[in-house]
Amino acid sequence: MDKNFQTIAPKLFLEEGFSCSESIVKSAYKLGLVPRELVNVATSFCGGMGSGCLCGAVAGSQIVLGYLHGKYQDNTARSLAKEFYQRFTKIHKVTCCKVLTRNFKEFHSPERKKHCSNMVYDCAKILDEMLAEIKINA
């Protein structure tokens, strides 16, 4: 059985038809961290929320962090969001979907899908690392 975001999210994205944002949130559901209904929330965040501005995998990750650490939890979601952003931009420089995918003209091309799977994997890896660190420091 898959036990982390890194093994679940890319498979959902590449093999099961979930979008980038949905793949991250569905992974959190499969790991028992969020309710299934939260996947519906993630649907509107893929492809930069229709405008191309924010990478959907980043948005999905922020949804998970907000759910787990938002106002009615320990209220650390904002600092975790900033930390997540810093880790992602250390790898990819930006979080803008348009910039991350600028070399791919066709939205649904296999090449773009493969490229975006890297964003999904990197977001999944960052989530795995951050959630492990939080657990260790708790």
Secondary structure by P-SEA (a helix, b strand, c coil): ccccccccaaaaaccccccaaaaaaaaaaaaccccccccccccccccccccccccaaaaaaaaaaaaacccccccaaaaaaaaaaaaaaaaccccccccccccccccccaaaaaaaaaaaaaaaaaaaaaaaaaaaac
